[in-house]
Amino acid sequence: MEKIIKIEGMSCGHCKATVEKALASLPEVDTVTVSLEEKSAKVNVLNTTTDEILKNAVEEKGYQVISIS
Ligand SMILES: [Cu+2]
């Protein structure tokens, strides 16, 4: 299942790497691609994940989740 997470607050490659690592470390997440330009992360996730789990992983690192679709 693919989800797009809109994220506010990423400003450089370090932010991008931090968000990628945070999402990739979740057992429910298979692959992650973060785009600074689009302020979003495209993730392939298992059906056992929830939007809450994804949101918490990003917000724990200090970035704001605008939406998950
Ligand atoms: Cu940064």
N, CA, C, O and the ligand as a Tripos MOL2 file, in Angstrom:
@<TRIPOS>MOLECULE
protein
  277   275    70     0     0
PROTEIN
NO_CHARGES

@<TRIPOS>ATOM
      1 N           0.8490   -1.1850    0.0000 N.3       1 MET1
      2 CA          0.0000    0.0000    0.0000 C.3       1 MET1
      3 C           0.8880    1.2390    0.0000 C.2       1 MET1
      4 O           1.8130    1.3440    0.8040 O.2       1 MET1
      5 N           0.6060    2.1710   -0.8980 N.am      2 GLU2
      6 CA          1.4080    3.3810   -0.9660 C.3       2 GLU2
      7 C           0.6850    4.5480   -0.3030 C.2       2 GLU2
      8 O          -0.5200    4.7320   -0.4750 O.2       2 GLU2
      9 N           1.4480    5.3300    0.4580 N.am      3 LYS3
     10 CA          0.8800    6.5120    1.0900 C.3       3 LYS3
     11 C           1.7810    7.7110    0.8360 C.2       3 LYS3
     12 O           3.0020    7.5860    0.7450 O.2       3 LYS3
     13 N           1.1470    8.8840    0.7240 N.am      4 ILE4
     14 CA          1.8940   10.1290    0.5720 C.3       4 ILE4
     15 C           1.6990   10.9460    1.8430 C.2       4 ILE4
     16 O           0.5760   11.2620    2.2370 O.2       4 ILE4
     17 N           2.8220   11.2800    2.4720 N.am      5 ILE5
     18 CA          2.7780   12.0730    3.6990 C.3       5 ILE5
     19 C           3.2690   13.4790    3.3810 C.2       5 ILE5
     20 O           4.4080   13.6590    2.9480 O.2       5 ILE5
     21 N           2.4200   14.4660    3.5920 N.am      6 LYS6
     22 CA          2.8250   15.8610    3.3860 C.3       6 LYS6
     23 C           3.4530   16.3650    4.6850 C.2       6 LYS6
     24 O           2.8620   16.2700    5.7600 O.2       6 LYS6
     25 N           4.6730   16.9070    4.5540 N.am      7 ILE7
     26 CA          5.4400   17.2840    5.7410 C.3       7 ILE7
     27 C           5.9140   18.7310    5.6590 C.2       7 ILE7
     28 O           6.4230   19.1750    4.6300 O.2       7 ILE7
     29 N           5.7390   19.4530    6.7550 N.am      8 GLU8
     30 CA          6.1940   20.8390    6.8230 C.3       8 GLU8
     31 C           7.4350   20.9010    7.7050 C.2       8 GLU8
     32 O           7.5100   20.2130    8.7230 O.2       8 GLU8
     33 N           8.4200   21.7310    7.3140 N.am      9 GLY9
     34 CA          9.5720   21.9720    8.1860 C.3       9 GLY9
     35 C          10.8970   21.4230    7.6890 C.2       9 GLY9
     36 O          11.9340   21.6850    8.2990 O.2       9 GLY9
     37 N          10.8900   20.6660    6.5930 N.am     10 MET10
     38 CA         12.1590   20.1400    6.0760 C.3      10 MET10
     39 C          12.8120   21.2050    5.2020 C.2      10 MET10
     40 O          12.1960   21.7170    4.2670 O.2      10 MET10
     41 N          14.0910   21.5390    5.5200 N.am     11 SER11
     42 CA         14.7230   22.6200    4.7740 C.3      11 SER11
     43 C          16.0230   22.2300    4.0810 C.2      11 SER11
     44 O          16.5360   23.0020    3.2710 O.2      11 SER11
     45 N          16.5630   21.0660    4.3730 N.am     12 CYS12
     46 CA         17.8370   20.7080    3.7580 C.3      12 CYS12
     47 C          17.9970   19.1970    3.6840 C.2      12 CYS12
     48 O          17.1170   18.4450    4.1010 O.2      12 CYS12
     49 N          19.1140   18.7700    3.1560 N.am     13 GLY13
     50 CA         19.3700   17.3510    2.9860 C.3      13 GLY13
     51 C          19.4150   16.5960    4.3060 C.2      13 GLY13
     52 O          19.0960   15.4090    4.3710 O.2      13 GLY13
     53 N          19.8160   17.3020    5.3530 N.am     14 HIS14
     54 CA         19.8670   16.6720    6.6650 C.3      14 HIS14
     55 C          18.4590   16.3390    7.1490 C.2      14 HIS14
     56 O          18.2160   15.2560    7.6820 O.2      14 HIS14
     57 N          17.5380   17.2780    6.9600 N.am     15 CYS15
     58 CA         16.1340   17.0570    7.3350 C.3      15 CYS15
     59 C          15.5830   15.8650    6.5630 C.2      15 CYS15
     60 O          14.9360   14.9840    7.1280 O.2      15 CYS15
     61 N          15.8500   15.8570    5.2720 N.am     16 LYS16
     62 CA         15.3810   14.7880    4.4030 C.3      16 LYS16
     63 C          15.8740   13.4330    4.9150 C.2      16 LYS16
     64 O          15.1100   12.4710    4.9940 O.2      16 LYS16
     65 N          17.1640   13.3750    5.2620 N.am     17 ALA17
     66 CA         17.7530   12.1230    5.7470 C.3      17 ALA17
     67 C          17.1530   11.7090    7.0880 C.2      17 ALA17
     68 O          16.9400   10.5240    7.3430 O.2      17 ALA17
     69 N          16.8830   12.7020    7.9440 N.am     18 THR18
     70 CA         16.3060   12.4120    9.2640 C.3      18 THR18
     71 C          14.9150   11.7990    9.1170 C.2      18 THR18
     72 O          14.5880   10.8160    9.7820 O.2      18 THR18
     73 N          14.1060   12.3820    8.2480 N.am     19 VAL19
     74 CA         12.7420   11.8830    8.0390 C.3      19 VAL19
     75 C          12.7780   10.5020    7.3820 C.2      19 VAL19
     76 O          12.0160    9.6090    7.7510 O.2      19 VAL19
     77 N          13.6670   10.3400    6.4120 N.am     20 GLU20
     78 CA         13.7950    9.0410    5.7370 C.3      20 GLU20
     79 C          14.1550    7.9530    6.7400 C.2      20 GLU20
     80 O          13.5780    6.8660    6.7350 O.2      20 GLU20
     81 N          15.1220    8.2670    7.6020 N.am     21 LYS21
     82 CA         15.5810    7.2830    8.5780 C.3      21 LYS21
     83 C          14.4740    6.9600    9.5860 C.2      21 LYS21
     84 O          14.2770    5.8020    9.9530 O.2      21 LYS21
     85 N          13.7620    7.9890   10.0240 N.am     22 ALA22
     86 CA         12.6880    7.7900   11.0120 C.3      22 ALA22
     87 C          11.6060    6.8680   10.4530 C.2      22 ALA22
     88 O          11.1290    5.9670   11.1430 O.2      22 ALA22
     89 N          11.2280    7.1020    9.2070 N.am     23 LEU23
     90 CA         10.1700    6.2760    8.5980 C.3      23 LEU23
     91 C          10.6860    4.8780    8.2800 C.2      23 LEU23
     92 O           9.9930    3.8870    8.5090 O.2      23 LEU23
     93 N          11.9050    4.8020    7.7530 N.am     24 ALA24
     94 CA         12.4650    3.4980    7.3670 C.3      24 ALA24
     95 C          12.6710    2.5830    8.5730 C.2      24 ALA24
     96 O          12.6740    1.3600    8.4370 O.2      24 ALA24
     97 N          12.8410    3.1780    9.7500 N.am     25 SER25
     98 CA         13.0800    2.3700   10.9500 C.3      25 SER25
     99 C          11.8080    1.6910   11.4580 C.2      25 SER25
    100 O          11.8790    0.7920   12.2950 O.2      25 SER25
    101 N          10.6550    2.1130   10.9600 N.am     26 LEU26
    102 CA          9.4010    1.4830   11.3830 C.3      26 LEU26
    103 C           9.2590    0.1100   10.7360 C.2      26 LEU26
    104 O           9.4780   -0.0350    9.5340 O.2      26 LEU26
    105 N           8.8970   -0.8900   11.5180 N.am     27 PRO27
    106 CA          8.7400   -2.2340   10.9370 C.3      27 PRO27
    107 C           7.6220   -2.3010    9.8990 C.2      27 PRO27
    108 O           7.6230   -3.1780    9.0350 O.2      27 PRO27
    109 N           6.6760   -1.3810    9.9850 N.am     28 GLU28
    110 CA          5.5330   -1.3920    9.0530 C.3      28 GLU28
    111 C           5.8710   -0.7530    7.7120 C.2      28 GLU28
    112 O           5.0890   -0.8390    6.7650 O.2      28 GLU28
    113 N           7.0470   -0.1070    7.6300 N.am     29 VAL29
    114 CA          7.4040    0.6170    6.4170 C.3      29 VAL29
    115 C           8.4030   -0.1780    5.5870 C.2      29 VAL29
    116 O           9.4400   -0.6170    6.0830 O.2      29 VAL29
    117 N           8.0710   -0.3520    4.3260 N.am     30 ASP30
    118 CA          8.9190   -1.1130    3.4180 C.3      30 ASP30
    119 C           9.9240   -0.1890    2.7350 C.2      30 ASP30
    120 O          11.1300   -0.3370    2.9340 O.2      30 ASP30
    121 N           9.4480    0.7530    1.9420 N.am     31 THR31
    122 CA         10.3550    1.6940    1.2830 C.3      31 THR31
    123 C           9.9130    3.1380    1.5270 C.2      31 THR31
    124 O           8.7350    3.4110    1.7560 O.2      31 THR31
    125 N          10.8770    4.0510    1.4740 N.am     32 VAL32
    126 CA         10.6230    5.4740    1.7150 C.3      32 VAL32
    127 C          11.3410    6.3150    0.6720 C.2      32 VAL32
    128 O          12.5140    6.0820    0.3820 O.2      32 VAL32
    129 N          10.6490    7.2810    0.1150 N.am     33 THR33
    130 CA         11.2890    8.2730   -0.7400 C.3      33 THR33
    131 C          10.8140    9.6480   -0.2850 C.2      33 THR33
    132 O           9.6220    9.9490   -0.3390 O.2      33 THR33
    133 N          11.7550   10.4810    0.1650 N.am     34 VAL34
    134 CA         11.3900   11.8190    0.6160 C.3      34 VAL34
    135 C          11.7720   12.8390   -0.4410 C.2      34 VAL34
    136 O          12.8760   12.7940   -0.9840 O.2      34 VAL34
    137 N          10.8650   13.7570   -0.7340 N.am     35 SER35
    138 CA         11.1500   14.8420   -1.6700 C.3      35 SER35
    139 C          11.1030   16.1750   -0.9350 C.2      35 SER35
    140 O          10.0660   16.5680   -0.4000 O.2      35 SER35
    141 N          12.2410   16.8650   -0.9160 N.am     36 LEU36
    142 CA         12.2960   18.1920   -0.2940 C.3      36 LEU36
    143 C          11.4550   19.1760   -1.0770 C.2      36 LEU36
    144 O          10.7450   19.9960   -0.4950 O.2      36 LEU36
    145 N          11.5330   19.0970   -2.4140 N.am     37 GLU37
    146 CA         10.8210   20.0270   -3.2920 C.3      37 GLU37
    147 C           9.3130   19.9220   -3.0880 C.2      37 GLU37
    148 O           8.6080   20.9280   -3.0170 O.2      37 GLU37
    149 N           8.8380   18.6860   -2.9960 N.am     38 GLU38
    150 CA          7.3930   18.4760   -2.8570 C.3      38 GLU38
    151 C           6.9460   18.4410   -1.4030 C.2      38 GLU38
    152 O           5.7600   18.2890   -1.1090 O.2      38 GLU38
    153 N           7.9170   18.5850   -0.4870 N.am     39 LYS39
    154 CA          7.6040   18.5280    0.9520 C.3      39 LYS39
    155 C           6.7620   17.3070    1.2840 C.2      39 LYS39
    156 O           5.7320   17.3960    1.9520 O.2      39 LYS39
    157 N           7.2280   16.1730    0.8000 N.am     40 SER40
    158 CA          6.4370   14.9720    1.0420 C.3      40 SER40
    159 C           7.3150   13.7300    1.1230 C.2      40 SER40
    160 O           8.4720   13.7230    0.7040 O.2      40 SER40
    161 N           6.7220   12.6910    1.6740 N.am     41 ALA41
    162 CA          7.3700   11.3840    1.7080 C.3      41 ALA41
    163 C           6.4150   10.3890    1.0750 C.2      41 ALA41
    164 O           5.2310   10.3340    1.4050 O.2      41 ALA41
    165 N           6.9640    9.6020    0.1560 N.am     42 LYS42
    166 CA          6.1830    8.5240   -0.4310 C.3      42 LYS42
    167 C           6.6430    7.2430    0.2490 C.2      42 LYS42
    168 O           7.8270    6.9080    0.2100 O.2      42 LYS42
    169 N           5.7160    6.5290    0.8690 N.am     43 VAL43
    170 CA          6.0950    5.3160    1.5800 C.3      43 VAL43
    171 C           5.2710    4.1260    1.1010 C.2      43 VAL43
    172 O           4.0890    4.2480    0.7780 O.2      43 VAL43
    173 N           5.9270    2.9880    1.0680 N.am     44 ASN44
    174 CA          5.2230    1.7350    0.8500 C.3      44 ASN44
    175 C           5.1290    1.0550    2.1910 C.2      44 ASN44
    176 O           6.1440    0.7590    2.8210 O.2      44 ASN44
    177 N           3.9120    0.8060    2.6280 N.am     45 VAL45
    178 CA          3.7050    0.3010    3.9820 C.3      45 VAL45
    179 C           2.8910   -0.9880    3.9940 C.2      45 VAL45
    180 O           2.1490   -1.2950    3.0610 O.2      45 VAL45
    181 N           3.0580   -1.7250    5.0800 N.am     46 LEU46
    182 CA          2.2520   -2.9170    5.2910 C.3      46 LEU46
    183 C           0.8550   -2.4930    5.7420 C.2      46 LEU46
    184 O           0.6620   -1.3850    6.2430 O.2      46 LEU46
    185 N          -0.1030   -3.3800    5.5600 N.am     47 ASN47
    186 CA         -1.4850   -3.0670    5.9450 C.3      47 ASN47
    187 C          -1.6500   -2.8630    7.4420 C.2      47 ASN47
    188 O          -2.6410   -2.2870    7.8910 O.2      47 ASN47
    189 N          -0.6640   -3.3440    8.2230 N.am     48 THR48
    190 CA         -0.7710   -3.2280    9.6700 C.3      48 THR48
    191 C          -0.4370   -1.8330   10.1750 C.2      48 THR48
    192 O          -0.6160   -1.5540   11.3610 O.2      48 THR48
    193 N           0.0430   -0.9530    9.3090 N.am     49 THR49
    194 CA          0.4020    0.3850    9.7680 C.3      49 THR49
    195 C          -0.8520    1.2410    9.9190 C.2      49 THR49
    196 O          -1.9120    0.9200    9.3820 O.2      49 THR49
    197 N          -0.7040    2.3310   10.6580 N.am     50 THR50
    198 CA         -1.7930    3.3050   10.7560 C.3      50 THR50
    199 C          -1.1970    4.6850   10.4730 C.2      50 THR50
    200 O           0.0140    4.8840   10.5700 O.2      50 THR50
    201 N          -2.0680    5.6290   10.1230 N.am     51 ASP51
    202 CA         -1.6050    6.9920    9.8820 C.3      51 ASP51
    203 C          -0.9620    7.5630   11.1480 C.2      51 ASP51
    204 O          -0.0210    8.3530   11.0840 O.2      51 ASP51
    205 N          -1.4890    7.1470   12.2870 N.am     52 GLU52
    206 CA         -0.9840    7.6130   13.5740 C.3      52 GLU52
    207 C           0.4920    7.2260   13.7760 C.2      52 GLU52
    208 O           1.2990    8.0350   14.2340 O.2      52 GLU52
    209 N           0.8200    5.9980   13.4320 N.am     53 ILE53
    210 CA          2.1990    5.5100   13.5680 C.3      53 ILE53
    211 C           3.1320    6.3370   12.6880 C.2      53 ILE53
    212 O           4.2080    6.7450   13.1260 O.2      53 ILE53
    213 N           2.7160    6.5820   11.4490 N.am     54 LEU54
    214 CA          3.5460    7.3420   10.5090 C.3      54 LEU54
    215 C           3.7100    8.7820   10.9880 C.2      54 LEU54
    216 O           4.8090    9.3360   10.9700 O.2      54 LEU54
    217 N           2.6030    9.3740   11.4150 N.am     55 LYS55
    218 CA          2.6030   10.7620   11.8760 C.3      55 LYS55
    219 C           3.5390   10.9180   13.0840 C.2      55 LYS55
    220 O           4.3480   11.8450   13.1360 O.2      55 LYS55
    221 N           3.4170   10.0090   14.0420 N.am     56 ASN56
    222 CA          4.2480   10.0920   15.2500 C.3      56 ASN56
    223 C           5.7340    9.9910   14.9280 C.2      56 ASN56
    224 O           6.5460   10.7070   15.5140 O.2      56 ASN56
    225 N           6.0930    9.1080   14.0030 N.am     57 ALA57
    226 CA          7.5100    8.9190   13.6660 C.3      57 ALA57
    227 C           8.1050   10.2050   13.1170 C.2      57 ALA57
    228 O           9.2430   10.5500   13.4370 O.2      57 ALA57
    229 N           7.3400   10.9200   12.2890 N.am     58 VAL58
    230 CA          7.8240   12.1740   11.6950 C.3      58 VAL58
    231 C           7.8220   13.2960   12.7320 C.2      58 VAL58
    232 O           8.7800   14.0640   12.8160 O.2      58 VAL58
    233 N           6.7670   13.3920   13.5080 N.am     59 GLU59
    234 CA          6.6320   14.5130   14.4470 C.3      59 GLU59
    235 C           7.5880   14.3830   15.6360 C.2      59 GLU59
    236 O           7.9760   15.3870   16.2340 O.2      59 GLU59
    237 N           7.9690   13.1430   15.9790 N.am     60 GLU60
    238 CA          8.9850   12.9180   17.0150 C.3      60 GLU60
    239 C          10.3040   13.6030   16.6590 C.2      60 GLU60
    240 O          11.0680   13.9990   17.5400 O.2      60 GLU60
    241 N          10.5600   13.7370   15.3570 N.am     61 LYS61
    242 CA         11.8150   14.3480   14.8950 C.3      61 LYS61
    243 C          11.6880   15.8540   14.7380 C.2      61 LYS61
    244 O          12.6530   16.5160   14.3570 O.2      61 LYS61
    245 N          10.5190   16.4050   15.0240 N.am     62 GLY62
    246 CA         10.3550   17.8390   15.0020 C.3      62 GLY62
    247 C           9.7660   18.4150   13.7290 C.2      62 GLY62
    248 O           9.8050   19.6270   13.5190 O.2      62 GLY62
    249 N           9.2150   17.5510   12.8700 N.am     63 TYR63
    250 CA          8.5910   18.0420   11.6400 C.3      63 TYR63
    251 C           7.0860   17.8570   11.7580 C.2      63 TYR63
    252 O           6.6060   17.0220   12.5240 O.2      63 TYR63
    253 N           6.3430   18.6560   10.9790 N.am     64 GLN64
    254 CA          4.8900   18.6500   11.1130 C.3      64 GLN64
    255 C           4.2380   17.9110    9.9630 C.2      64 GLN64
    256 O           4.5240   18.1780    8.7960 O.2      64 GLN64
    257 N           3.3660   16.9860   10.2970 N.am     65 VAL65
    258 CA          2.6210   16.2550    9.2660 C.3      65 VAL65
    259 C           1.3400   17.0080    8.9500 C.2      65 VAL65
    260 O           0.5060   17.2420    9.8250 O.2      65 VAL65
    261 N           1.1950   17.3870    7.6750 N.am     66 ILE66
    262 CA          0.0230   18.1460    7.2340 C.3      66 ILE66
    263 C          -1.1100   17.2080    6.8510 C.2      66 ILE66
    264 O          -2.2700   17.4330    7.1960 O.2      66 ILE66
    265 N          -0.7500   16.1480    6.1260 N.am     67 SER67
    266 CA         -1.7830   15.2050    5.7170 C.3      67 SER67
    267 C          -1.1430   13.8890    5.3190 C.2      67 SER67
    268 O           0.0430   13.8280    4.9960 O.2      67 SER67
    269 N          -1.9460   12.8420    5.3490 N.am     68 ILE68
    270 CA         -1.5230   11.5240    4.8840 C.3      68 ILE68
    271 C          -2.6110   10.9860    3.9810 C.2      68 ILE68
    272 O          -3.7740   10.9090    4.3760 O.2      68 ILE68
    273 N          -2.2300   10.6120    2.7600 N.am     69 SER69
    274 CA         -3.2570   10.1110    1.8400 C.3      69 SER69
    275 C          -2.7550    8.8930    1.0970 C.2      69 SER69
    276 O          -3.4790    8.3280    0.2760 O.2      69 SER69
    277 CU         17.6320   20.5200    7.5320 Cu       70 CU70
@<TRIPOS>BOND
     1     1     2 1
     2     2     3 1
     3     3     4 2
     4     3     5 am
     5     5     6 1
     6     6     7 1
     7     7     8 2
     8     7     9 am
     9     9    10 1
    10    10    11 1
    11    11    12 2
    12    11    13 am
    13    13    14 1
    14    14    15 1
    15    15    16 2
    16    15    17 am
    17    17    18 1
    18    18    19 1
    19    19    20 2
    20    19    21 am
    21    21    22 1
    22    22    23 1
    23    23    24 2
    24    23    25 am
    25    25    26 1
    26    26    27 1
    27    27    28 2
    28    27    29 am
    29    29    30 1
    30    30    31 1
    31    31    32 2
    32    31    33 am
    33    33    34 1
    34    34    35 1
    35    35    36 2
    36    35    37 am
    37    37    38 1
    38    38    39 1
    39    39    40 2
    40    39    41 am
    41    41    42 1
    42    42    43 1
    43    43    44 2
    44    43    45 am
    45    45    46 1
    46    46    47 1
    47    47    48 2
    48    47    49 am
    49    49    50 1
    50    50    51 1
    51    51    52 2
    52    51    53 am
    53    53    54 1
    54    54    55 1
    55    55    56 2
    56    55    57 am
    57    57    58 1
    58    58    59 1
    59    59    60 2
    60    59    61 am
    61    61    62 1
    62    62    63 1
    63    63    64 2
    64    63    65 am
    65    65    66 1
    66    66    67 1
    67    67    68 2
    68    67    69 am
    69    69    70 1
    70    70    71 1
    71    71    72 2
    72    71    73 am
    73    73    74 1
    74    74    75 1
    75    75    76 2
    76    75    77 am
    77    77    78 1
    78    78    79 1
    79    79    80 2
    80    79    81 am
    81    81    82 1
    82    82    83 1
    83    83    84 2
    84    83    85 am
    85    85    86 1
    86    86    87 1
    87    87    88 2
    88    87    89 am
    89    89    90 1
    90    90    91 1
    91    91    92 2
    92    91    93 am
    93    93    94 1
    94    94    95 1
    95    95    96 2
    96    95    97 am
    97    97    98 1
    98    98    99 1
    99    99   100 2
   100    99   101 am
   101   101   102 1
   102   102   103 1
   103   103   104 2
   104   103   105 am
   105   105   106 1
   106   106   107 1
   107   107   108 2
   108   107   109 am
   109   109   110 1
   110   110   111 1
   111   111   112 2
   112   111   113 am
   113   113   114 1
   114   114   115 1
   115   115   116 2
   116   115   117 am
   117   117   118 1
   118   118   119 1
   119   119   120 2
   120   119   121 am
   121   121   122 1
   122   122   123 1
   123   123   124 2
   124   123   125 am
   125   125   126 1
   126   126   127 1
   127   127   128 2
   128   127   129 am
   129   129   130 1
   130   130   131 1
   131   131   132 2
   132   131   133 am
   133   133   134 1
   134   134   135 1
   135   135   136 2
   136   135   137 am
   137   137   138 1
   138   138   139 1
   139   139   140 2
   140   139   141 am
   141   141   142 1
   142   142   143 1
   143   143   144 2
   144   143   145 am
   145   145   146 1
   146   146   147 1
   147   147   148 2
   148   147   149 am
   149   149   150 1
   150   150   151 1
   151   151   152 2
   152   151   153 am
   153   153   154 1
   154   154   155 1
   155   155   156 2
   156   155   157 am
   157   157   158 1
   158   158   159 1
   159   159   160 2
   160   159   161 am
   161   161   162 1
   162   162   163 1
   163   163   164 2
   164   163   165 am
   165   165   166 1
   166   166   167 1
   167   167   168 2
   168   167   169 am
   169   169   170 1
   170   170   171 1
   171   171   172 2
   172   171   173 am
   173   173   174 1
   174   174   175 1
   175   175   176 2
   176   175   177 am
   177   177   178 1
   178   178   179 1
   179   179   180 2
   180   179   181 am
   181   181   182 1
   182   182   183 1
   183   183   184 2
   184   183   185 am
   185   185   186 1
   186   186   187 1
   187   187   188 2
   188   187   189 am
   189   189   190 1
   190   190   191 1
   191   191   192 2
   192   191   193 am
   193   193   194 1
   194   194   195 1
   195   195   196 2
   196   195   197 am
   197   197   198 1
   198   198   199 1
   199   199   200 2
   200   199   201 am
   201   201   202 1
   202   202   203 1
   203   203   204 2
   204   203   205 am
   205   205   206 1
   206   206   207 1
   207   207   208 2
   208   207   209 am
   209   209   210 1
   210   210   211 1
   211   211   212 2
   212   211   213 am
   213   213   214 1
   214   214   215 1
   215   215   216 2
   216   215   217 am
   217   217   218 1
   218   218   219 1
   219   219   220 2
   220   219   221 am
   221   221   222 1
   222   222   223 1
   223   223   224 2
   224   223   225 am
   225   225   226 1
   226   226   227 1
   227   227   228 2
   228   227   229 am
   229   229   230 1
   230   230   231 1
   231   231   232 2
   232   231   233 am
   233   233   234 1
   234   234   235 1
   235   235   236 2
   236   235   237 am
   237   237   238 1
   238   238   239 1
   239   239   240 2
   240   239   241 am
   241   241   242 1
   242   242   243 1
   243   243   244 2
   244   243   245 am
   245   245   246 1
   246   246   247 1
   247   247   248 2
   248   247   249 am
   249   249   250 1
   250   250   251 1
   251   251   252 2
   252   251   253 am
   253   253   254 1
   254   254   255 1
   255   255   256 2
   256   255   257 am
   257   257   258 1
   258   258   259 1
   259   259   260 2
   260   259   261 am
   261   261   262 1
   262   262   263 1
   263   263   264 2
   264   263   265 am
   265   265   266 1
   266   266   267 1
   267   267   268 2
   268   267   269 am
   269   269   270 1
   270   270   271 1
   271   271   272 2
   272   271   273 am
   273   273   274 1
   274   274   275 1
   275   275   276 2
@<TRIPOS>SUBSTRUCTURE
     1 MET1         2 RESIDUE 1 A MET
     2 GLU2         6 RESIDUE 1 A GLU
     3 LYS3        10 RESIDUE 1 A LYS
     4 ILE4        14 RESIDUE 1 A ILE
     5 ILE5        18 RESIDUE 1 A ILE
     6 LYS6        22 RESIDUE 1 A LYS
     7 ILE7        26 RESIDUE 1 A ILE
     8 GLU8        30 RESIDUE 1 A GLU
     9 GLY9        34 RESIDUE 1 A GLY
    10 MET10       38 RESIDUE 1 A MET
    11 SER11       42 RESIDUE 1 A SER
    12 CYS12       46 RESIDUE 1 A CYS
    13 GLY13       50 RESIDUE 1 A GLY
    14 HIS14       54 RESIDUE 1 A HIS
    15 CYS15       58 RESIDUE 1 A CYS
    16 LYS16       62 RESIDUE 1 A LYS
    17 ALA17       66 RESIDUE 1 A ALA
    18 THR18       70 RESIDUE 1 A THR
    19 VAL19       74 RESIDUE 1 A VAL
    20 GLU20       78 RESIDUE 1 A GLU
    21 LYS21       82 RESIDUE 1 A LYS
    22 ALA22       86 RESIDUE 1 A ALA
    23 LEU23       90 RESIDUE 1 A LEU
    24 ALA24       94 RESIDUE 1 A ALA
    25 SER25       98 RESIDUE 1 A SER
    26 LEU26      102 RESIDUE 1 A LEU
    27 PRO27      106 RESIDUE 1 A PRO
    28 GLU28      110 RESIDUE 1 A GLU
    29 VAL29      114 RESIDUE 1 A VAL
    30 ASP30      118 RESIDUE 1 A ASP
    31 THR31      122 RESIDUE 1 A THR
    32 VAL32      126 RESIDUE 1 A VAL
    33 THR33      130 RESIDUE 1 A THR
    34 VAL34      134 RESIDUE 1 A VAL
    35 SER35      138 RESIDUE 1 A SER
    36 LEU36      142 RESIDUE 1 A LEU
    37 GLU37      146 RESIDUE 1 A GLU
    38 GLU38      150 RESIDUE 1 A GLU
    39 LYS39      154 RESIDUE 1 A LYS
    40 SER40      158 RESIDUE 1 A SER
    41 ALA41      162 RESIDUE 1 A ALA
    42 LYS42      166 RESIDUE 1 A LYS
    43 VAL43      170 RESIDUE 1 A VAL
    44 ASN44      174 RESIDUE 1 A ASN
    45 VAL45      178 RESIDUE 1 A VAL
    46 LEU46      182 RESIDUE 1 A LEU
    47 ASN47      186 RESIDUE 1 A ASN
    48 THR48      190 RESIDUE 1 A THR
    49 THR49      194 RESIDUE 1 A THR
    50 THR50      198 RESIDUE 1 A THR
    51 ASP51      202 RESIDUE 1 A ASP
    52 GLU52      206 RESIDUE 1 A GLU
    53 ILE53      210 RESIDUE 1 A ILE
    54 LEU54      214 RESIDUE 1 A LEU
    55 LYS55      218 RESIDUE 1 A LYS
    56 ASN56      222 RESIDUE 1 A ASN
    57 ALA57      226 RESIDUE 1 A ALA
    58 VAL58      230 RESIDUE 1 A VAL
    59 GLU59      234 RESIDUE 1 A GLU
    60 GLU60      238 RESIDUE 1 A GLU
    61 LYS61      242 RESIDUE 1 A LYS
    62 GLY62      246 RESIDUE 1 A GLY
    63 TYR63      250 RESIDUE 1 A TYR
    64 GLN64      254 RESIDUE 1 A GLN
    65 VAL65      258 RESIDUE 1 A VAL
    66 ILE66      262 RESIDUE 1 A ILE
    67 SER67      266 RESIDUE 1 A SER
    68 ILE68      270 RESIDUE 1 A ILE
    69 SER69      274 RESIDUE 1 A SER
    70 CU70       277 GROUP 0 **** ****
